[in-house]
Amino acid sequence: MPLTLVLDLARDALTMALALAGPLLTTALVVGLVVSVLQAVTSIQEQTLSFVPKLFAVGAVFLVLLSWMFQTMVKYTTDLFRSLPGLVG
């Protein structure tokens, strides 16, 4: 297998992982930032106050985007398996 092919496959896999994880990580970042600002303004330093809203927000976004994520993963995997005969030979 040529090196360029391996690099292309690795790049595509990393791009897919970032595309799938991006919305969840962005949600956690935004909710964490908002909660941190609220904690700084109100001087409440409760550790669970930061964790619980992030958990619910990421869970909600995951449920909303689950169909899209699954379709994207299936399409990527199907395309990869279909291209295998051309990759090996």
MDAnalysis code that builds the backbone (N, CA, C; Angstrom):
import MDAnalysis as mda
import numpy as np

u = mda.Universe.empty(267, n_residues=89, atom_resindex=np.repeat(np.arange(89), 3), trajectory=True)
u.add_TopologyAttr("name", ["N", "CA", "C"] * 89)
u.add_TopologyAttr("resid", np.arange(1, 90))
u.add_TopologyAttr("resname", ["MET", "PRO", "LEU", "THR", "LEU", "VAL", "LEU", "ASP", "LEU", "ALA", "ARG", "ASP", "ALA", "LEU", "THR", "MET", "ALA", "LEU", "ALA", "LEU", "ALA", "GLY", "PRO", "LEU", "LEU", "THR", "THR", "ALA", "LEU", "VAL", "VAL", "GLY", "LEU", "VAL", "VAL", "SER", "VAL", "LEU", "GLN", "ALA", "VAL", "THR", "SER", "ILE", "GLN", "GLU", "GLN", "THR", "LEU", "SER", "PHE", "VAL", "PRO", "LYS", "LEU", "PHE", "ALA", "VAL", "GLY", "ALA", "VAL", "PHE", "LEU", "VAL", "LEU", "LEU", "SER", "TRP", "MET", "PHE", "GLN", "THR", "MET", "VAL", "LYS", "TYR", "THR", "THR", "ASP", "LEU", "PHE", "ARG", "SER", "LEU", "PRO", "GLY", "LEU", "VAL", "GLY"])
u.atoms.positions = np.array([
    [0.849, -1.165, 0.000],
    [0.000, 0.000, 0.000],
    [0.903, 1.240, 0.000],
    [0.658, 2.145, -0.929],
    [1.494, 3.348, -0.978],
    [1.257, 4.259, 0.235],
    [2.282, 5.007, 0.546],
    [2.220, 5.892, 1.710],
    [1.142, 6.953, 1.546],
    [0.968, 7.465, 0.337],
    [-0.052, 8.508, 0.119],
    [-1.449, 7.972, 0.384],
    [-1.697, 6.712, 0.045],
    [-2.998, 6.098, 0.298],
    [-3.254, 5.970, 1.794],
    [-2.246, 5.538, 2.522],
    [-2.376, 5.414, 3.980],
    [-2.633, 6.783, 4.599],
    [-1.917, 7.794, 4.149],
    [-2.119, 9.148, 4.674],
    [-3.503, 9.674, 4.343],
    [-3.996, 9.384, 3.142],
    [-5.349, 9.814, 2.771],
    [-6.397, 9.134, 3.643],
    [-6.230, 7.840, 3.875],
    [-7.176, 7.118, 4.731],
    [-7.143, 7.642, 6.159],
    [-5.964, 7.912, 6.676],
    [-5.836, 8.445, 8.036],
    [-6.442, 9.837, 8.124],
    [-6.192, 10.673, 7.118],
    [-6.760, 12.018, 7.113],
    [-8.288, 11.970, 7.069],
    [-8.835, 11.089, 6.231],
    [-10.287, 10.965, 6.139],
    [-10.887, 10.469, 7.457],
    [-10.214, 9.536, 8.115],
    [-10.710, 9.020, 9.397],
    [-10.680, 10.115, 10.471],
    [-9.607, 10.894, 10.512],
    [-9.525, 11.982, 11.494],
    [-10.549, 13.076, 11.199],
    [-10.750, 13.374, 9.933],
    [-11.762, 14.372, 9.558],
    [-13.148, 13.912, 9.976],
    [-13.430, 12.632, 9.771],
    [-14.729, 12.087, 10.164],
    [-14.900, 12.134, 11.685],
    [-13.868, 11.792, 12.416],
    [-13.940, 11.825, 13.880],
    [-14.164, 13.250, 14.379],
    [-13.482, 14.219, 13.783],
    [-13.680, 15.611, 14.184],
    [-15.069, 16.111, 13.816],
    [-15.569, 15.705, 12.667],
    [-16.908, 16.132, 12.251],
    [-17.977, 15.573, 13.180],
    [-17.775, 14.347, 13.651],
    [-18.766, 13.735, 14.538],
    [-18.652, 14.244, 15.969],
    [-17.443, 14.498, 16.434],
    [-17.252, 14.938, 17.814],
    [-17.369, 16.450, 17.962],
    [-17.202, 17.184, 16.881],
    [-17.202, 18.651, 16.935],
    [-18.425, 19.272, 17.595],
    [-19.631, 18.908, 17.161],
    [-20.816, 19.518, 17.794],
    [-20.925, 19.222, 19.293],
    [-20.558, 18.021, 19.691],
    [-20.630, 17.670, 21.112],
    [-19.592, 18.444, 21.925],
    [-18.380, 18.528, 21.400],
    [-17.333, 19.262, 22.106],
    [-17.620, 20.762, 22.150],
    [-18.163, 21.297, 21.074],
    [-18.520, 22.719, 21.049],
    [-19.625, 23.017, 22.059],
    [-20.594, 22.130, 22.150],
    [-21.670, 22.303, 23.133],
    [-21.110, 22.303, 24.552],
    [-20.236, 21.361, 24.852],
    [-19.635, 21.300, 26.186],
    [-18.818, 22.555, 26.466],
    [-18.106, 23.051, 25.471],
    [-17.302, 24.258, 25.641],
    [-18.173, 25.474, 25.927],
    [-19.239, 25.650, 25.153],
    [-20.107, 26.820, 25.327],
    [-20.829, 26.763, 26.669],
    [-21.382, 25.606, 27.009],
    [-22.095, 25.480, 28.288],
    [-21.129, 25.671, 29.450],
    [-19.931, 25.117, 29.357],
    [-18.940, 25.301, 30.414],
    [-18.544, 26.757, 30.575],
    [-18.400, 27.464, 29.461],
    [-18.059, 28.879, 29.521],
    [-19.172, 29.698, 30.159],
    [-20.413, 29.432, 29.775],
    [-21.548, 30.157, 30.351],
    [-21.658, 29.885, 31.847],
    [-21.521, 28.635, 32.238],
    [-21.616, 28.290, 33.661],
    [-20.460, 28.931, 34.432],
    [-19.276, 28.957, 33.856],
    [-18.132, 29.575, 34.534],
    [-18.344, 31.070, 34.736],
    [-18.896, 31.729, 33.732],
    [-19.187, 33.166, 33.865],
    [-20.237, 33.387, 34.947],
    [-21.280, 32.564, 34.958],
    [-22.304, 32.694, 35.997],
    [-21.731, 32.421, 37.388],
    [-20.834, 31.461, 37.488],
    [-20.210, 31.188, 38.782],
    [-19.333, 32.351, 39.220],
    [-18.640, 32.960, 38.297],
    [-17.790, 34.097, 38.645],
    [-18.618, 35.298, 39.066],
    [-19.745, 35.499, 38.396],
    [-20.599, 36.647, 38.718],
    [-21.274, 36.466, 40.068],
    [-21.729, 35.256, 40.362],
    [-22.470, 35.019, 41.597],
    [-21.593, 34.525, 42.740],
    [-20.329, 34.275, 42.498],
    [-19.384, 33.769, 43.495],
    [-19.798, 32.417, 44.066],
    [-20.492, 31.622, 43.267],
    [-20.849, 30.255, 43.667],
    [-19.782, 29.334, 43.100],
    [-19.106, 28.577, 43.942],
    [-18.022, 27.716, 43.499],
    [-18.364, 26.242, 43.738],
    [-19.523, 25.830, 43.288],
    [-19.942, 24.434, 43.427],
    [-19.451, 23.643, 42.218],
    [-18.749, 22.530, 42.447],
    [-18.172, 21.753, 41.353],
    [-19.223, 21.081, 40.485],
    [-20.294, 20.593, 41.089],
    [-21.322, 19.906, 40.315],
    [-22.111, 20.869, 39.448],
    [-22.109, 22.138, 39.778],
    [-22.825, 23.129, 38.980],
    [-22.219, 23.240, 37.590],
    [-20.974, 22.919, 37.459],
    [-20.315, 22.949, 36.155],
    [-20.559, 21.657, 35.380],
    [-20.624, 20.535, 36.070],
    [-20.709, 19.240, 35.409],
    [-22.112, 18.898, 34.916],
    [-23.112, 19.118, 35.736],
    [-24.468, 18.672, 35.424],
    [-25.045, 19.381, 34.188],
    [-24.942, 20.694, 34.037],
    [-25.474, 21.315, 32.807],
    [-24.758, 20.833, 31.547],
    [-23.457, 20.616, 31.638],
    [-22.725, 20.095, 30.474],
    [-23.219, 18.702, 30.115],
    [-23.444, 17.880, 31.112],
    [-23.920, 16.525, 30.882],
    [-25.267, 16.534, 30.164],
    [-26.197, 17.356, 30.649],
    [-27.520, 17.426, 30.022],
    [-27.459, 18.038, 28.626],
    [-26.667, 19.069, 28.446],
    [-26.576, 19.726, 27.141],
    [-25.950, 18.801, 26.099],
    [-24.858, 18.136, 26.464],
    [-24.211, 17.221, 25.523],
    [-25.135, 16.036, 25.232],
    [-25.841, 15.551, 26.224],
    [-26.800, 14.470, 26.009],
    [-27.923, 14.875, 25.070],
    [-28.432, 16.097, 25.234],
    [-29.500, 16.582, 24.356],
    [-29.006, 16.743, 22.921],
    [-27.835, 17.313, 22.748],
    [-27.277, 17.474, 21.400],
    [-27.004, 16.111, 20.783],
    [-26.518, 15.178, 21.566],
    [-26.277, 13.829, 21.064],
    [-27.568, 13.192, 20.569],
    [-28.649, 13.328, 21.342],
    [-29.924, 12.748, 20.918],
    [-30.461, 13.419, 19.658],
    [-30.283, 14.732, 19.545],
    [-30.762, 15.453, 18.367],
    [-29.961, 15.049, 17.127],
    [-28.649, 14.912, 17.273],
    [-27.785, 14.637, 16.128],
    [-27.498, 13.159, 15.903],
    [-28.097, 12.287, 16.693],
    [-27.797, 10.859, 16.604],
    [-28.077, 10.297, 15.215],
    [-29.179, 10.661, 14.624],
    [-29.525, 10.160, 13.299],
    [-28.488, 10.596, 12.266],
    [-28.112, 11.870, 12.288],
    [-27.116, 12.379, 11.345],
    [-25.761, 11.706, 11.565],
    [-25.380, 11.549, 12.818],
    [-24.090, 10.923, 13.121],
    [-24.058, 9.475, 12.619],
    [-25.140, 8.761, 12.848],
    [-25.195, 7.370, 12.427],
    [-25.155, 7.260, 10.910],
    [-25.920, 8.105, 10.219],
    [-25.909, 8.089, 8.757],
    [-24.528, 8.425, 8.208],
    [-23.854, 9.375, 8.820],
    [-22.518, 9.764, 8.376],
    [-21.523, 8.625, 8.573],
    [-21.589, 7.957, 9.716],
    [-20.685, 6.842, 9.966],
    [-20.947, 5.676, 9.012],
    [-22.214, 5.380, 8.756],
    [-22.550, 4.284, 7.852],
    [-22.093, 4.610, 6.432],
    [-22.294, 5.848, 5.986],
    [-21.865, 6.240, 4.645],
    [-20.344, 6.147, 4.519],
    [-19.620, 6.635, 5.508],
    [-18.159, 6.575, 5.480],
    [-17.677, 5.127, 5.431],
    [-18.244, 4.282, 6.283],
    [-17.828, 2.884, 6.333],
    [-18.182, 2.154, 5.036],
    [-19.358, 2.421, 4.500],
    [-19.760, 1.801, 3.244],
    [-18.833, 2.222, 2.106],
    [-18.525, 3.507, 2.028],
    [-17.604, 3.986, 0.990],
    [-16.217, 3.368, 1.149],
    [-15.768, 3.243, 2.384],
    [-14.457, 2.644, 2.628],
    [-14.431, 1.182, 2.199],
    [-15.466, 0.415, 2.555],
    [-15.507, -0.994, 2.178],
    [-15.639, -1.168, 0.668],
    [-16.386, -0.284, 0.016],
    [-16.522, -0.371, -1.432],
    [-15.215, -0.062, -2.151],
    [-14.388, 0.752, -1.536],
    [-13.121, 1.117, -2.180],
    [-12.008, 0.122, -1.881],
    [-12.238, -0.856, -1.012],
    [-11.200, -1.820, -0.644],
    [-10.633, -2.609, -1.835],
    [-11.440, -3.116, -2.751],
    [-10.833, -3.850, -3.865],
    [-9.853, -2.999, -4.672],
    [-10.150, -1.730, -4.840],
    [-9.240, -0.851, -5.566],
    [-8.008, -0.491, -4.753],
    [-8.119, -0.515, -3.431],
    [-6.985, -0.173, -2.578],
    [-5.963, -1.300, -2.513],
    [-6.438, -2.531, -2.466],
    [-5.544, -3.670, -2.304],
    [-4.829, -4.001, -3.610],
    [-5.583, -3.978, -4.694],
    [-5.005, -4.397, -5.978],
    [-4.200, -3.342, -6.579],
])
